[in-house]
């Protein structure tokens, strides 16, 4: 009975801390969906490959978007003429470096700006490496061969059933519709992730976690695996990650905070439905290797 109460307390505390940030995030995402056009973004995109990757990494600072919906947005951007490297850079950094996620990270880790800086910096570096690399390996847009440009555009438009109107009130209705749909879409992953994290803290002996956490290599690998399996919303994953501070180093926690929003179960399935399998596997390998190496560097510098 005591074990169940402990599990219930940890689970509910994680949800109560995370839900306000998810609500704010989906509302802002709804505004972006209804008021910002992909054509406008494509017009201001630099032509140079490296500069466009830098631009793609930086766009996420202004465009809050959960990783649950970032793949369809990226697909629309690519079909509006955005270069592959810039689109991938935005797809990888958007769910991490936006203000909502960074502020939730700041709150989750007890107002520690150091964790925020590490998360944003590592995400920026990993996305830059991955975006430039995939552009080199895939000079041709690697969309699935069985999807024409028209089909891809239609599939992208179908993600949001309400088309933006030029009038303000219909647009606000579209904002609310998008926000509600995204909240229920990401909410189930948040609940599942919080339950898994609470279960681990309740049932897994602390000595086992401490043994794993003492080795920086295995600790980072374990935290990356957890991030992939839990598939948490990036607007709430910092609260889950902060619960591991007593058993894992900041280096391995940074791997959790960066790898999960970039690559998890749900967006891997969406990637496979949009891009060729070879591209998806190469992208996952580059992101995984870069995140792992970066987490070890963070651990070495902090330690």
Backbone bond lengths (Angstrom), bond angles and torsions (degrees), N, CA, C in turn:
res aa  C-N    CA-C-N  psi(-1)  N-CA   C-N-CA  omega(-1)  CA-C   N-CA-C  phi
1 X - - - 1.463 - - 1.533 110.83 -
2 X 1.321 116.64 -44.25 1.453 120.35 178.56 1.525 111.51 -62.03
3 X 1.341 115.32 -36.70 1.462 119.83 178.88 1.519 110.94 -63.81
4 X 1.330 116.64 -43.06 1.465 120.55 178.73 1.518 111.12 -63.75
5 X 1.328 117.61 -40.99 1.457 120.92 179.45 1.524 111.22 -64.96
6 X 1.324 115.92 -38.80 1.461 119.74 177.65 1.522 110.77 -64.36
7 X 1.341 116.29 -45.00 1.461 121.15 177.84 1.525 110.30 -59.52
8 X 1.316 116.62 -44.95 1.461 121.54 -177.66 1.532 110.95 -64.99
9 X 1.315 116.70 -40.33 1.465 120.62 -179.50 1.517 111.65 -65.34
10 X 1.330 117.56 -46.73 1.468 121.52 179.67 1.524 110.46 -63.59
11 X 1.332 115.64 -43.71 1.462 121.34 -178.48 1.531 111.33 -60.66
12 X 1.328 116.81 -49.03 1.464 120.83 -177.58 1.529 111.68 -68.04
13 X 1.313 117.13 -36.02 1.465 119.79 179.77 1.525 110.99 -64.65
14 X 1.344 116.66 -39.77 1.460 119.99 177.50 1.524 111.11 -63.37
15 X 1.324 116.32 -43.52 1.464 120.09 -179.43 1.525 111.37 -65.30
16 X 1.304 117.61 -44.12 1.460 121.31 -177.23 1.528 111.30 -64.44
17 X 1.320 117.26 -33.82 1.456 120.41 178.55 1.523 111.73 -74.53
18 X 1.324 117.12 -34.06 1.455 121.06 -170.91 1.532 113.99 -88.53
19 X 1.327 118.39 -34.32 1.464 121.45 -171.66 1.534 113.08 -58.41
20 X 1.340 121.00 -42.14 1.480 118.60 178.87 1.527 113.56 -56.94
21 X 1.333 116.72 -38.53 1.457 119.51 179.97 1.530 111.10 -71.19
22 X 1.315 116.74 -34.72 1.460 119.79 176.70 1.524 110.03 -64.65
23 X 1.329 117.33 -41.90 1.461 121.53 179.42 1.531 111.27 -60.95
24 X 1.326 115.80 -47.39 1.463 119.34 178.96 1.521 110.47 -62.25
25 X 1.320 116.45 -41.33 1.460 120.90 -178.56 1.512 113.40 -63.22
26 X 1.334 117.88 -43.92 1.463 120.19 -177.82 1.522 111.31 -71.32
27 X 1.330 117.83 -31.04 1.468 120.30 177.37 1.534 110.32 -67.95
28 X 1.344 116.25 -44.49 1.470 119.48 177.71 1.517 110.21 -64.74
29 X 1.317 116.84 -39.44 1.460 120.71 176.93 1.524 110.49 -60.45
30 X 1.331 117.03 -37.92 1.460 120.61 177.39 1.518 112.04 -64.60
31 X 1.341 117.57 -39.97 1.460 121.03 176.54 1.526 110.88 -61.61
32 X 1.334 116.21 -43.79 1.465 120.08 179.62 1.524 110.61 -62.95
33 X 1.312 116.13 -43.61 1.450 121.39 -178.69 1.529 111.29 -60.51
34 X 1.322 117.17 -35.42 1.456 121.35 -172.96 1.523 114.30 -95.15
35 X 1.334 118.41 -24.73 1.455 120.10 -172.26 1.535 113.77 -115.00
36 X 1.328 118.37 -17.43 1.464 121.29 -178.81 1.521 109.74 -109.71
37 X 1.325 116.07 130.77 1.462 120.07 -178.75 1.520 110.74 -102.10
38 X 1.328 115.63 149.73 1.459 120.89 176.95 1.526 111.34 -67.00
39 X 1.351 116.59 -30.29 1.460 120.15 179.94 1.526 110.86 -61.79
40 X 1.334 115.94 -38.10 1.459 119.78 179.87 1.518 110.55 -64.83
41 X 1.327 116.41 -40.13 1.462 120.42 179.50 1.520 110.43 -65.59
42 X 1.331 116.65 -42.41 1.463 120.23 -176.87 1.523 111.73 -67.09
43 X 1.334 117.83 -29.37 1.463 120.45 -179.40 1.522 112.21 -69.50
44 X 1.315 117.18 -29.10 1.463 119.76 -177.23 1.528 112.29 -98.10
45 X 1.322 117.33 8.96 1.461 121.07 -176.89 1.530 111.03 -76.48
46 X 1.345 119.31 127.99 1.473 121.10 175.91 1.530 110.98 -62.42
47 X 1.317 116.05 151.28 1.459 120.96 -178.83 1.528 112.42 -84.14
48 X 1.319 116.99 -29.53 1.463 120.95 179.36 1.527 110.60 -67.25
49 X 1.348 116.46 136.97 1.465 120.32 -174.82 1.514 112.54 -62.01
50 X 1.337 116.88 -47.63 1.460 119.25 -177.84 1.529 110.90 -67.82
51 X 1.338 117.10 -41.90 1.462 120.20 179.30 1.527 111.26 -65.99
52 X 1.322 116.29 -36.25 1.462 118.83 178.69 1.525 111.15 -68.48
53 X 1.350 116.96 -32.64 1.461 120.01 174.83 1.527 110.72 -66.87
54 X 1.332 116.05 -42.81 1.460 120.04 176.12 1.530 110.81 -60.80
55 X 1.326 115.06 -41.67 1.460 119.67 178.93 1.525 110.44 -63.85
56 X 1.342 116.23 -43.88 1.465 120.00 179.40 1.521 111.84 -61.65
57 X 1.328 116.68 -39.22 1.469 120.01 177.61 1.519 111.41 -65.27
58 X 1.336 116.45 -34.54 1.458 120.61 -175.30 1.524 113.34 -82.43
59 X 1.333 117.09 -24.25 1.465 120.23 -177.51 1.526 111.04 -59.67
60 X 1.332 116.18 -32.38 1.454 119.61 -179.09 1.517 113.78 -59.92
61 X 1.343 117.24 -22.08 1.460 120.64 177.52 1.520 111.67 -63.91
62 X 1.340 116.44 -26.44 1.461 121.19 -175.80 1.523 112.91 -107.84
63 X 1.326 117.40 -10.82 1.459 120.63 -174.15 1.525 110.36 -124.73
64 X 1.331 117.22 83.28 1.472 119.40 178.40 1.522 110.98 -60.34
65 X 1.298 117.15 128.92 1.467 120.98 177.19 1.518 109.01 -155.47
66 X 1.302 115.92 132.53 1.457 120.62 176.38 1.518 109.43 -73.64
67 X 1.335 117.06 152.09 1.461 119.58 179.38 1.523 112.21 -64.81
68 X 1.335 116.43 -16.67 1.460 120.03 178.26 1.525 111.83 -63.85
69 X 1.332 117.20 -29.42 1.458 120.14 -177.96 1.508 114.31 -117.67
70 X 1.340 117.68 5.84 1.456 120.29 -174.03 1.524 112.51 -73.75
71 X 1.336 118.91 -30.13 1.468 120.93 -178.83 1.524 111.27 -66.30
72 X 1.333 120.05 -48.56 1.472 118.82 176.25 1.525 113.17 -60.03
73 X 1.338 117.30 -37.46 1.460 120.36 178.04 1.525 110.23 -63.91
74 X 1.330 116.44 -44.35 1.466 120.68 178.58 1.522 111.25 -62.08
75 X 1.307 116.68 -40.53 1.462 120.90 178.47 1.522 110.95 -60.94
76 X 1.324 117.15 -41.70 1.457 120.10 177.93 1.526 110.79 -64.97
77 X 1.337 116.36 -41.12 1.464 120.32 179.60 1.529 111.10 -61.80
78 X 1.325 116.83 -43.81 1.464 120.58 -179.58 1.519 111.47 -61.96
79 X 1.327 116.82 -36.72 1.456 120.20 179.98 1.521 112.81 -80.34
80 X 1.324 117.34 -5.82 1.456 121.84 172.87 1.522 111.14 -96.38
81 X 1.325 117.13 3.81 1.458 120.88 176.17 1.509 115.46 102.94
82 X 1.337 118.01 4.93 1.460 120.07 176.91 1.531 108.94 -70.49
83 X 1.345 119.41 132.75 1.469 121.12 179.71 1.526 111.94 -59.51
84 X 1.334 115.35 151.79 1.465 120.84 -177.95 1.523 111.31 -56.90
85 X 1.341 117.27 -45.51 1.466 119.26 -176.05 1.529 111.26 -64.17
86 X 1.332 117.56 -39.34 1.462 120.24 179.43 1.523 110.64 -69.48
87 X 1.327 117.11 -39.21 1.455 120.08 178.47 1.517 112.23 -64.54
88 X 1.339 116.76 -41.81 1.458 120.58 179.18 1.532 110.37 -69.05
89 X 1.326 117.10 -38.55 1.468 120.17 177.19 1.524 110.83 -59.69
90 X 1.325 116.29 -43.98 1.459 119.99 177.70 1.524 111.11 -66.43
91 X 1.316 117.52 -41.17 1.454 121.38 -178.90 1.530 111.44 -61.38
92 X 1.325 117.12 -36.84 1.460 120.74 -176.93 1.525 112.65 -81.10
93 X 1.335 116.52 -37.15 1.472 118.69 -176.18 1.521 113.24 -91.37
94 X 1.335 117.38 -28.44 1.461 120.86 -175.11 1.516 114.75 -49.68
95 X 1.348 118.04 -46.19 1.468 118.65 -179.25 1.526 114.45 -74.57
96 X 1.338 118.41 -1.89 1.467 120.27 -174.48 1.521 112.92 -116.96
97 X 1.330 117.92 -46.78 1.463 120.56 -170.39 1.518 112.69 -91.45
98 X 1.329 118.80 3.74 1.462 118.84 179.73 1.525 110.34 -74.72
99 X 1.329 118.18 156.73 1.478 121.76 -172.23 1.523 113.88 -58.58
100 X 1.334 118.00 -36.52 1.459 120.42 -176.99 1.530 110.29 -64.66
101 X 1.321 116.43 -46.00 1.464 120.61 -178.41 1.521 110.58 -67.91
102 X 1.316 117.02 -42.36 1.466 119.49 -179.81 1.526 111.21 -64.70
103 X 1.330 116.85 -38.56 1.465 119.02 179.18 1.527 110.87 -70.12
104 X 1.331 117.20 -39.05 1.468 119.13 177.45 1.521 110.49 -64.24
105 X 1.343 117.25 -34.82 1.466 120.95 176.15 1.520 110.46 -65.55
106 X 1.321 116.19 -41.74 1.464 121.96 178.09 1.534 111.02 -58.89
107 X 1.334 116.42 -44.80 1.463 120.99 -179.73 1.528 111.00 -69.99
108 X 1.333 116.68 -44.07 1.460 121.02 -175.78 1.522 112.28 -61.72
109 X 1.330 116.99 -33.78 1.461 120.98 -177.25 1.531 112.05 -101.31
110 X 1.319 115.27 32.11 1.451 119.91 172.97 1.510 114.67 65.02
111 X 1.341 116.28 43.55 1.470 121.93 177.39 1.528 112.57 60.15
112 X 1.325 114.89 40.85 1.461 120.79 -178.90 1.531 109.03 -102.51
113 X 1.333 116.19 104.55 1.462 120.29 -179.48 1.521 112.52 -68.10
114 X 1.317 116.47 -20.45 1.462 119.36 179.76 1.520 111.06 -62.76
115 X 1.323 117.36 -42.51 1.462 121.10 178.98 1.524 110.42 -65.25
116 X 1.323 116.74 -39.72 1.465 121.01 178.30 1.528 110.33 -60.86
117 X 1.330 116.31 -45.83 1.462 120.88 -179.14 1.527 111.29 -64.48
118 X 1.331 116.76 -40.70 1.463 120.50 179.38 1.523 110.15 -64.67
119 X 1.320 116.59 -45.01 1.466 119.53 -179.25 1.529 111.58 -62.77
120 X 1.334 116.72 -48.35 1.463 120.34 -178.70 1.524 111.38 -65.87
121 X 1.329 117.06 -43.59 1.456 120.45 -178.73 1.516 112.98 -64.48
122 X 1.343 116.72 -44.56 1.456 120.16 179.82 1.525 110.74 -67.14
123 X 1.324 117.47 -39.67 1.464 120.77 178.34 1.524 110.83 -62.92
124 X 1.324 116.26 -42.24 1.462 120.86 179.36 1.518 110.61 -62.45
125 X 1.339 117.42 -44.36 1.459 121.58 -178.52 1.522 111.33 -66.14
126 X 1.333 116.91 -45.23 1.471 120.83 -179.72 1.522 110.46 -63.12
127 X 1.337 117.59 -44.52 1.460 121.13 -179.00 1.522 111.52 -64.62
128 X 1.331 116.87 -39.02 1.457 120.43 179.81 1.525 110.58 -65.12
129 X 1.321 116.91 -44.73 1.468 120.71 178.24 1.527 110.78 -62.74
130 X 1.308 116.73 -46.89 1.467 121.14 -177.24 1.523 111.67 -65.83
131 X 1.325 117.75 -42.96 1.466 120.38 -176.14 1.524 111.87 -67.16
132 X 1.324 116.38 -42.75 1.465 119.59 178.67 1.528 110.27 -67.69
133 X 1.319 117.12 -37.60 1.472 121.16 -178.92 1.518 111.87 -65.95
134 X 1.334 117.34 -48.03 1.471 118.99 -177.76 1.519 111.16 -67.35
135 X 1.333 117.93 -30.97 1.462 120.12 176.87 1.523 110.47 -66.28
136 X 1.337 116.04 -33.09 1.474 120.29 177.97 1.529 111.20 -72.41
137 X 1.339 116.46 -42.64 1.464 120.63 -177.34 1.532 112.79 -78.96
138 X 1.318 117.05 -23.35 1.469 120.28 -176.76 1.530 109.36 -129.47
139 X 1.339 116.69 81.72 1.469 119.92 -179.74 1.526 112.78 -68.08
140 X 1.332 117.35 -21.72 1.466 122.12 178.41 1.525 108.10 -103.69
141 X 1.308 116.50 139.11 1.460 121.71 -178.62 1.529 110.09 -54.42
142 X 1.348 118.60 115.69 1.476 120.98 -171.84 1.528 114.50 -87.64
143 X 1.334 116.63 46.07 1.457 118.88 174.28 1.515 109.27 -70.89
144 X 1.304 116.20 157.56 1.461 120.46 179.84 1.523 110.17 -57.14
145 X 1.335 116.02 136.85 1.462 120.88 -174.22 1.522 112.85 -66.20
146 X 1.323 116.05 -25.41 1.462 118.65 -177.72 1.527 112.44 -88.48
147 X 1.344 116.68 12.60 1.456 120.01 177.78 1.519 108.83 -122.76
148 X 1.297 116.88 116.14 1.452 120.65 175.71 1.518 109.71 -75.58
149 X 1.322 116.24 168.01 1.458 119.94 178.90 1.516 110.70 -59.70
150 X 1.334 115.98 -40.60 1.461 119.05 -179.82 1.527 110.81 -65.50
151 X 1.341 116.64 -40.72 1.458 120.36 179.77 1.521 110.91 -65.82
152 X 1.329 116.39 -40.43 1.459 120.11 179.52 1.516 110.34 -63.92
153 X 1.341 116.14 -43.73 1.456 119.72 179.08 1.519 110.90 -62.76
154 X 1.334 115.75 -40.62 1.461 118.98 178.92 1.519 111.15 -65.32
155 X 1.337 115.85 -40.76 1.466 119.56 178.64 1.520 110.90 -64.86
156 X 1.347 116.24 -37.31 1.456 119.51 179.09 1.522 111.02 -66.84
157 X 1.334 115.97 -42.56 1.456 119.42 -179.73 1.516 111.64 -65.66
158 X 1.341 116.08 -28.19 1.462 118.88 -177.91 1.512 112.62 -73.50
159 X 1.355 117.04 -13.43 1.455 119.47 179.23 1.521 110.81 -62.74
160 X 1.345 116.15 -38.14 1.456 121.04 177.63 1.512 108.57 -113.50
161 X 1.328 119.06 105.56 1.434 121.68 -172.04 1.521 114.24 -67.63
162 X 1.341 117.90 -21.04 1.452 120.17 -178.22 1.518 109.07 -101.10
163 X 1.351 117.25 116.44 1.445 120.97 -179.02 1.532 110.13 -76.39
164 X 1.325 117.03 141.40 1.455 119.15 179.04 1.523 111.33 -63.30
165 X 1.313 117.15 137.85 1.450 123.20 177.23 1.516 108.91 -102.99
166 X 1.345 116.25 160.13 1.452 120.23 178.18 1.523 111.35 -76.66
167 X 1.323 117.37 -17.46 1.447 120.61 179.41 1.520 110.70 -86.74
168 X 1.342 114.86 149.45 1.455 119.99 -172.24 1.531 112.13 -67.98
169 X 1.339 117.63 -47.72 1.464 120.50 -175.13 1.528 111.62 -62.96
170 X 1.358 119.02 -48.12 1.477 117.05 175.23 1.515 113.53 -59.05
171 X 1.342 116.16 -33.44 1.467 118.83 177.91 1.525 110.81 -66.18
172 X 1.322 116.85 -39.41 1.456 119.83 177.73 1.530 110.62 -64.08
173 X 1.326 116.23 -36.78 1.465 118.99 174.60 1.508 111.34 -62.64
174 X 1.337 115.84 -38.02 1.460 120.45 177.38 1.519 111.10 -66.22
175 X 1.346 116.20 -37.96 1.465 120.29 177.25 1.518 110.62 -59.65
176 X 1.331 116.57 -48.91 1.465 120.75 -178.38 1.524 111.28 -64.95
177 X 1.334 116.46 -41.07 1.466 119.80 179.20 1.524 111.00 -61.57
178 X 1.335 115.90 -45.95 1.464 120.38 179.72 1.526 110.68 -64.21
179 X 1.349 116.23 -41.79 1.464 120.10 -178.34 1.523 111.24 -64.17
180 X 1.333 116.92 -43.10 1.469 120.59 179.18 1.519 110.79 -64.16
181 X 1.344 116.30 -45.67 1.469 119.79 -179.94 1.523 111.52 -60.90
182 X 1.332 116.09 -42.95 1.469 119.24 -178.03 1.518 111.12 -70.90
183 X 1.347 116.72 -35.41 1.462 119.09 179.64 1.520 110.94 -61.67
184 X 1.329 117.26 -46.75 1.456 119.65 179.71 1.523 111.55 -71.13
185 X 1.341 116.14 -26.78 1.460 119.24 178.07 1.521 111.37 -69.83
186 X 1.342 116.42 -44.11 1.461 119.81 -177.50 1.521 112.14 -87.03
187 X 1.326 117.03 -21.04 1.460 120.35 -175.73 1.517 113.28 -60.22
188 X 1.334 116.27 -39.88 1.466 118.53 -178.01 1.517 112.04 -66.28
189 X 1.347 116.15 -32.55 1.462 119.02 177.83 1.527 110.88 -72.17
190 X 1.317 115.87 -35.91 1.464 119.66 176.72 1.521 110.80 -63.33
191 X 1.328 117.01 -46.22 1.469 121.65 -179.81 1.526 110.36 -61.48
192 X 1.333 115.82 -44.86 1.462 119.72 -179.58 1.527 110.81 -64.16
193 X 1.332 116.61 -44.53 1.460 119.68 -179.64 1.517 112.55 -64.29
194 X 1.333 115.94 -41.18 1.465 119.58 178.37 1.522 110.81 -63.84
195 X 1.324 116.90 -38.32 1.470 120.15 179.98 1.530 110.71 -67.65
196 X 1.339 116.53 -41.64 1.472 119.69 178.78 1.524 110.28 -63.78
197 X 1.332 116.21 -44.58 1.465 119.94 -179.58 1.524 111.15 -64.42
198 X 1.337 116.61 -42.39 1.465 120.37 178.66 1.523 110.87 -65.14
199 X 1.327 116.96 -38.27 1.467 120.92 178.98 1.520 110.88 -65.24
200 X 1.349 116.13 -40.86 1.464 119.42 179.07 1.519 110.92 -62.22
201 X 1.334 115.93 -43.09 1.459 119.08 -179.46 1.527 112.06 -68.34
202 X 1.330 116.53 -27.29 1.458 120.44 -176.65 1.520 112.72 -85.49
203 X 1.333 116.69 -42.36 1.461 120.25 -169.44 1.528 114.59 -104.13
204 X 1.336 117.66 -24.14 1.464 118.98 179.92 1.523 109.01 -85.74
205 X 1.316 118.08 126.53 1.471 120.60 -179.17 1.525 111.63 -58.45
206 X 1.294 116.02 137.87 1.463 120.60 -179.74 1.523 111.45 -59.95
207 X 1.322 116.67 -32.46 1.470 120.11 -179.86 1.526 111.25 -62.49
208 X 1.352 117.22 -35.63 1.470 120.74 179.00 1.517 110.59 -66.26
209 X 1.333 117.15 -44.29 1.456 120.42 178.98 1.522 111.49 -65.53
210 X 1.323 116.25 -39.13 1.460 119.55 178.50 1.518 111.35 -63.51
211 X 1.329 116.71 -37.45 1.464 120.65 178.50 1.520 110.52 -63.86
212 X 1.341 116.78 -42.24 1.464 120.46 178.61 1.520 110.43 -68.53
213 X 1.332 115.12 -42.64 1.455 119.70 -175.78 1.513 114.31 -68.38
214 X 1.304 118.26 -19.70 1.458 120.92 -179.85 1.517 112.66 -72.10
215 X 1.317 116.90 -21.95 1.460 121.56 179.04 1.523 108.37 -101.72
216 X 1.334 119.17 113.88 1.472 120.59 -175.07 1.524 113.40 -62.09
217 X 1.341 117.29 -32.34 1.466 120.48 -179.12 1.527 110.70 -68.43
218 X 1.326 116.41 -54.00 1.465 119.27 -179.28 1.523 111.36 -67.88
219 X 1.330 117.12 -32.99 1.461 119.92 179.76 1.522 110.98 -63.15
220 X 1.327 117.56 -44.96 1.461 120.61 179.23 1.520 111.19 -65.78
221 X 1.329 116.74 -40.79 1.470 120.08 179.29 1.526 111.05 -64.32
222 X 1.324 116.41 -41.69 1.470 120.17 179.40 1.525 110.55 -65.10
223 X 1.322 117.25 -43.71 1.454 120.13 -178.77 1.520 111.74 -67.82
224 X 1.311 118.65 -34.96 1.462 121.40 175.72 1.521 110.65 -66.86
225 X 1.329 115.95 -39.93 1.473 119.61 177.45 1.519 110.85 -64.50
226 X 1.323 116.51 -42.78 1.463 120.13 177.85 1.524 111.04 -61.34
227 X 1.328 116.68 -42.02 1.462 120.51 -179.45 1.524 110.69 -62.79
228 X 1.330 116.29 -39.54 1.467 120.35 179.62 1.525 110.95 -67.24
229 X 1.319 116.61 -45.40 1.470 121.25 -175.84 1.527 111.68 -72.11
230 X 1.330 117.14 -41.84 1.466 119.90 -178.22 1.518 112.20 -66.92
231 X 1.341 117.09 -34.32 1.470 121.72 179.13 1.528 111.57 52.45
232 X 1.326 116.56 52.39 1.452 121.45 -177.40 1.522 111.25 -78.58
233 X 1.320 115.57 154.89 1.456 121.16 171.42 1.528 108.44 -69.98
234 X 1.327 116.88 135.53 1.461 119.97 -176.57 1.520 112.60 -65.59
235 X 1.337 116.70 -20.36 1.461 119.63 178.69 1.524 112.09 -76.42
236 X 1.343 116.77 -8.27 1.458 119.61 -176.84 1.522 113.43 -131.90
237 X 1.345 118.16 -8.93 1.459 119.65 -173.11 1.519 113.48 -66.99
238 X 1.342 117.04 -23.01 1.467 119.12 -179.88 1.528 111.37 -63.78
239 X 1.326 116.97 -31.92 1.461 119.88 179.35 1.528 110.60 -69.63
240 X 1.317 116.36 -32.94 1.464 120.22 175.90 1.527 109.33 -71.61
241 X 1.341 115.87 -44.67 1.466 120.16 -178.14 1.525 111.42 -62.70
242 X 1.321 116.56 -38.40 1.463 119.35 -177.99 1.526 112.38 -64.43
243 X 1.339 116.42 -22.15 1.464 119.30 179.41 1.527 112.30 -72.37
244 X 1.349 117.17 -11.75 1.460 121.40 179.71 1.528 112.72 -99.30
245 X 1.334 117.22 6.83 1.466 119.86 -174.85 1.517 113.15 -61.86
246 X 1.323 116.85 -29.34 1.465 118.98 -176.60 1.522 112.94 -77.79
247 X 1.331 117.32 -14.78 1.462 119.97 -176.14 1.525 113.89 -120.66
248 X 1.332 118.06 -19.03 1.461 120.48 -178.52 1.524 110.15 -123.03
249 X 1.329 115.46 150.96 1.459 121.04 -179.37 1.523 110.32 -75.96
250 X 1.328 115.36 164.72 1.457 120.42 179.43 1.524 110.95 -65.03
251 X 1.327 116.62 -30.83 1.464 119.50 178.01 1.516 111.95 -62.48
252 X 1.342 117.16 -48.26 1.465 120.22 179.91 1.520 111.34 -69.89
253 X 1.325 117.90 -32.85 1.464 120.59 176.96 1.526 110.24 -66.61
254 X 1.342 117.17 -36.18 1.466 119.50 176.94 1.526 111.30 -63.60
255 X 1.337 116.58 -32.49 1.468 119.80 175.66 1.524 110.23 -64.01
256 X 1.326 116.59 -40.73 1.464 121.94 177.09 1.528 110.85 -62.71
257 X 1.331 116.80 -43.83 1.461 121.92 -175.60 1.519 113.19 -71.30
258 X 1.322 117.42 -23.53 1.460 121.11 -177.66 1.522 112.09 -99.34
259 X 1.327 117.36 -46.69 1.459 119.84 -174.60 1.535 112.24 -68.67
260 X 1.327 117.42 -41.11 1.456 120.78 -176.81 1.515 114.20 -58.27
261 X 1.351 119.39 -51.01 1.462 119.54 178.72 1.525 114.01 -65.92
262 X 1.325 116.75 -24.27 1.463 119.51 179.48 1.520 112.21 -83.36
263 X 1.341 115.41 -45.11 1.468 120.27 -176.25 1.525 108.67 -137.12
264 X 1.318 116.77 114.01 1.456 120.98 171.87 1.526 108.60 -141.59
265 X 1.303 116.65 -175.15 1.462 119.85 -174.17 1.522 111.85 -62.91
266 X 1.327 116.37 -47.68 1.462 118.91 -173.43 1.524 112.53 -69.31
267 X 1.347 117.89 -41.97 1.459 115.53 -179.35 1.526 112.47 -79.57
268 X 1.342 118.27 -19.80 1.463 119.80 172.04 1.528 110.26 -64.48
269 X 1.318 116.93 -42.31 1.461 120.49 176.96 1.525 110.97 -63.03
270 X 1.335 117.00 -39.57 1.466 119.94 177.88 1.525 111.30 -68.29
271 X 1.337 116.34 -37.00 1.463 119.83 176.91 1.524 111.20 -63.02
272 X 1.333 116.45 -42.88 1.460 120.70 179.71 1.519 111.68 -65.84
273 X 1.315 117.18 -26.24 1.457 120.70 177.22 1.512 113.13 -81.86
274 X 1.335 117.20 -11.61 1.460 121.44 -176.38 1.526 112.37 -111.88
275 X 1.334 116.98 -43.63 1.455 121.90 -176.41 1.526 110.73 -110.01
276 X 1.313 114.83 166.22 1.464 120.52 175.56 1.529 109.58 -65.15
277 X 1.317 115.13 148.88 1.466 120.29 -176.59 1.526 111.41 -59.97
278 X 1.331 117.74 -40.37 1.450 120.86 -179.31 1.519 110.45 -60.12
279 X 1.314 117.20 -43.25 1.465 120.99 178.99 1.521 111.09 -62.30
280 X 1.322 116.87 -43.62 1.463 121.06 -178.45 1.522 110.80 -62.34
281 X 1.333 117.21 -45.56 1.460 120.60 -178.57 1.527 111.70 -66.74
282 X 1.339 117.11 -38.48 1.462 120.38 176.86 1.525 110.22 -64.71
283 X 1.329 116.04 -42.99 1.462 120.26 179.37 1.530 111.16 -62.08
284 X 1.326 117.07 -44.49 1.461 120.91 179.34 1.524 110.57 -62.50
285 X 1.331 116.48 -41.48 1.467 120.50 -179.33 1.528 110.98 -63.84
286 X 1.331 117.04 -43.57 1.462 120.31 -179.13 1.521 110.65 -66.82
287 X 1.325 116.34 -45.49 1.467 120.07 179.60 1.526 110.54 -63.03
288 X 1.339 116.39 -43.52 1.464 120.26 -179.66 1.517 112.52 -62.28
289 X 1.345 116.03 -47.51 1.467 120.24 -178.84 1.530 111.24 -65.22
290 X 1.338 116.76 -40.92 1.464 120.57 -179.01 1.529 110.94 -67.67
291 X 1.326 116.35 -41.55 1.461 119.94 179.32 1.526 111.02 -65.48
292 X 1.322 116.07 -43.35 1.465 120.85 179.96 1.527 110.89 -61.37
293 X 1.336 116.41 -47.76 1.465 120.40 179.43 1.530 110.54 -63.64
294 X 1.330 115.93 -41.60 1.457 119.37 -179.89 1.517 112.63 -64.57
295 X 1.328 117.13 -38.46 1.466 120.37 179.29 1.529 111.41 -65.82
296 X 1.335 116.33 -36.15 1.462 119.45 176.91 1.522 111.32 -66.82
297 X 1.348 115.87 -38.12 1.463 119.81 177.70 1.535 110.42 -65.83
298 X 1.342 115.51 -42.33 1.473 119.55 177.52 1.524 109.97 -60.86
299 X 1.327 115.64 -45.75 1.460 119.22 179.40 1.507 112.89 -60.61
300 X 1.320 116.59 -38.90 1.473 120.97 -179.70 1.544 110.47 -68.90
301 X 1.338 115.84 -41.87 1.465 119.37 -178.23 1.527 111.61 -70.46
302 X 1.328 116.00 -41.65 1.468 120.14 -178.27 1.532 110.32 -73.30
303 X 1.357 113.52 -39.96 1.458 117.71 -177.64 1.508 112.52 -70.89
